[in-house]
Amino acid sequence: MTAAPIPHWPGRMIGSVHVRSTPAGPAEQAVFVHGLAGSATNWTDLMGELKDLVTGHALDLPGAGFSPAPADGDYTIEGHARAVIGLLEHTGPAHLFGNSLGGAVAVKVAATRPELVRSLTLVSPALPDLLPRYGPLRVAAAAIPLLGEWVAARLTLVPAEQRITASMAVVWANMDAVHPLRLRDAIEEQRRRDDLPYAGKAMVASARGIVAEYFRRRHTLWDQAAKIQARTLIIHGRHDRLVRPAMARKAYRTFRQVRLVLLPTAGHVAMMEMPQVVAAEARRLIGETRLGNAPLPS
């Protein structure tokens, strides 16, 4: 029988956001940024794998998880980046991890505040793609004024179990690999979110933030990625139904110091699907960062 997963890390408010942290110990810090419709708990297992190497801090982006809605109502990529920068200013320079939307946010942070980012690990980052797959097209539809709010309201009429199962079937390569306790946690969290007055707005507005970046003509996320000095690891699942493999190749060509790892049996959330594999790659990157001039590509 599969062993029960580890409990989610305890959380507290740091500034304006809720943050879950591993026990203090290692001097090196790491910050983890989740994707759209996710939360800090998306990183629980990877943080557990790395807790002997780094003290980890996973935030709930503004309006997500246990973080309240932002006072200024800003759910843009830039607004989310400010929240991450606030946490980094609290922790000090850290190894920065991002998945999907969180990957886009991490790119903006690393480009604008390089002194705060020791290394950058991106798991299926949602960087602009004008030929998106079905999932991103649904995000774009949800971002349309009025339609997005209507969709969010209608979704609350669908049972939480059904919504979570459908979502996991898209982001995981193999839905059967989701541990029953993790599935139960996600369903209970969705029910809690359904009772929050700002939850639907946070989802729709964050989706609009992603879409706005896709159509930006100047100072795009790709332009910013090309300027990043930090050593970068791109992890992409070959069964990713949301981010095209072509985007992984483009990322490999764009970042200055980069290694690309393609996982043949992973989907969009490799850090949840195979945390041990992702942790091994992250350990390698952190080790290279310590050595300074060690070769990156393999």
N, C-alpha and C positions, 0 to 999 in steps of 0.2 A: 504494500500500500504506500502511496506517495506521502512523504513526510509533510506535516502541516507547515505552511509558510510562516516566516517570522512575523511578529506583530509589527504594525506600523510604528515608526519612531514618534516620540512625543513632540508636541509642538507648543509654540508660544508666539506672541506678537513681537515682532522686531520692527519698530517704526510703524508703517501703515500696512504691513503684510504679515500673514501667518507663516511661520517657518518651522519645519520639522528637522531635527538635528540628531546625529549620532552622538554617543557619549564623547565628551571632550577627551582628547588624548594626543593623537598625532598633531604636530605643530602645523603641518601643511593643511590648508583649507580647500574645500571644494563646494561649489554652488551648483544646484541642479534646477533646470527650468523646464516645466512640463508643456505639453501641447494643448491645442484647443479641446475643450470639454474634459481635460485632464485635471490633475491636482498633484500636490507634492507626493502623494502615496504612489504615484507611478514609478517612483525611484526607490521605493523601500528596499527591494531585494538587491539592487546594484549598490546602494549605500551600505548594505550589510556586507557585501563582498569586499568593499574597499575600506571598511571602518578601521582596519589596522594600519592603513596607509595615509588616509586623510580624515579629517573631521568634516563630515558632510552636512550640508544645509540645503534642504529642498524647500523652496517657497511655493505658496499658493499665489499665483498671479492675481492682481487686483480683480475682485469680483468672482474669483474661482475658489474652490475648496472652502477653507474657513476664513479667507481674507474678505474684508468688507468691500463694498463698491468704492472705487476711488472718489475722493471728494470732488475732483475736477471733472469726473465723468469721462476721462480720457482712456479709451481702450485701444488706442493705436499701438503699432509696434514700438513707436518711440515712447509712448506712455508706459508700456510694460517694461521697456528697457530702463526707464528711470527707476522703476521699482527694484529691478535687479541691481542696478548701480547702487541704490541705497543700501541694499543688503551687503554688497561687496565692500562698501565703505565701512560697514560695521565689522565684517570678518577680516578685512585686509585682503591683499592680492590672493587670488584663489584659482584653482583649476575649474574652468567653467564648462558645464554640460548642458546641452539643450536638445530637445526632441520636437520635431515637427514645428508648430508655431514657436515653441521655445527655442528651437534652433535658429529661426529667423531673428528672434529677440537677442539671442546670444551673439549672433554675428554683428548686430548693431552695437551691442555693448563692447565687444572686442575691438571694433573699429573706432569707436569714439572715446573709450577709456582704456587704452592698451596697458596702462600701468597697473590696472586692477586684474588683468587676466594672465595667468601663468601658462596655461595651455587651454586648448579649446577642443572639446569632443562633441561632435554633432551626430545625432542619430536620426536619419531620415529628415534633414532640415527642410522646412517649407520655404525654399527659395523660389523666386519668381519663375514661373513656367507658363508660357502662353499656349501650351498644348496640354492642359492638365487632364488628369484622369477623372473618372466619374465622381469620386469623392470630393475633390476640389471644386468640381462644377456644382455640386450640391451646396458647398460652402458659399460659392458665388451667388447662387440663387437665394440663399438665406440672407445675403448681404443687401439684396435689393430693398429699397425703402418700402415700408408697409408690408411687403411680402414676407420679409424676415420676421417681423413681429407676429404676423399671422401664423407662420410655420411654428415659431416657438410656442405660441399659445396652444396650437393644435397638438403639438407633441406631448404636452402635459396630460392630454386625455388618453394617451397610450400607456398601458401599464409599464412601470419602471423595469420589470423583468424583461419585457419585450424589447424595450429601447436599449438596455444594456447588452442583451444578447446580440442584437443586430449590430451594435457598435463594435463589440469585441470581434464579431465574425468578420468585420471589415479590417480592423487594425492588426489582428493576430493572423499569422499564417495558418495556424491550426487551432480552431476554437476549442477542440477537445483537450488541449494542453492547459487551459485555464483551470487553476485549482478551484474546487468548489467554494472554499472559504474566501478566495479573492473575488469570485463572482458574487457571493453573498455580500461582501463588503461594498462592492461597487453598486449593487442594487439598493442597499441601505443608504449609501451616500446620495444616490440619485433621488431617493424619496425625501431626504433632508433638503436637498437643493430645490426640489419642487415647491417647498414651503417658503422659500426666500423670495421676496418681492423683486429683487434685482437680478436674479439668476438668468432669466431669459434675456434681459437686456444685455447682460455681460457677455453671453454667448454670441448674440447677434452682432453686437458692436465689435467684439474681438474678431469675428469673421470678416466684418467690413474692413478692419485694420489690415488683415492679410491681403484682401482683394485690392485695397488701395496700393499696397506695395507692389503687387503684380503689374499694375499699370503706371507706376511712376516712371517718368522719362529721364529724370536727372537724379544723381546721387542715389542710385538704386542699391539694393542689398548686394547685387553682384559687384557693383563698383566698390562698395565698402569691403566686401570679402577679399577683393584683390589687394587691399591695403593692409590687411591684418598681418601683423608680425609674429603673433604667437604660433607655436607649433600646433598643428591642427590634425585631428583624426576624424575622418568621415566614415560612419558605419551605416551601411544600407542593406536591407533585406531584399533578396531577389524576388520574394513574394509580396513586396510592398504594393498594395492596391491604391495607394494615395499619391506617392511620389514616384515619378517615372525613373527607371534606371539611368536614362540619359542625363538626368539632373545630377546623379552621382558622378558621372564622367565629367560633366561641365564643372562641378565643384572641384574635382581633382585638377583640372586645368587652370582653375581660377585662383585658389588659395596659394600663397607663396611657399609655405613649408607644410606639406600635407601628406598623409598616408590614407589610402582608401581601402576599406575592408568590406567586401561583399559577402554576406552570409547566405548560403544557398537555401536554408530552410527557415529563414526569419521573414516576418512581415514588416509592419510600420513601427512597431514598438519593441525593437530587439532587446532593449534593456530590461523589459518585462518578460519577454519570451525566453531569452537565454542570458541571464545576468552574469553567469560565470564566464561565458565567452567574451562578453563586452567588458567585463572587469579585467580580464587578462590583457586585452588590447589597451585599456586605459592605463593599467600598470606600466605597460611598455612605454606609452607616451609620457607618463609622469617621470619615469626613469630617464628617458631621453632628455626631458626638460631639465632635469637636474644636471645631466652631463654637459648640456649646452650645445656642443658641436657634433654630437653623435648623429649619424645619418638617419633620415626619416623614412623615405620611400622604401618599399620592399616589393 
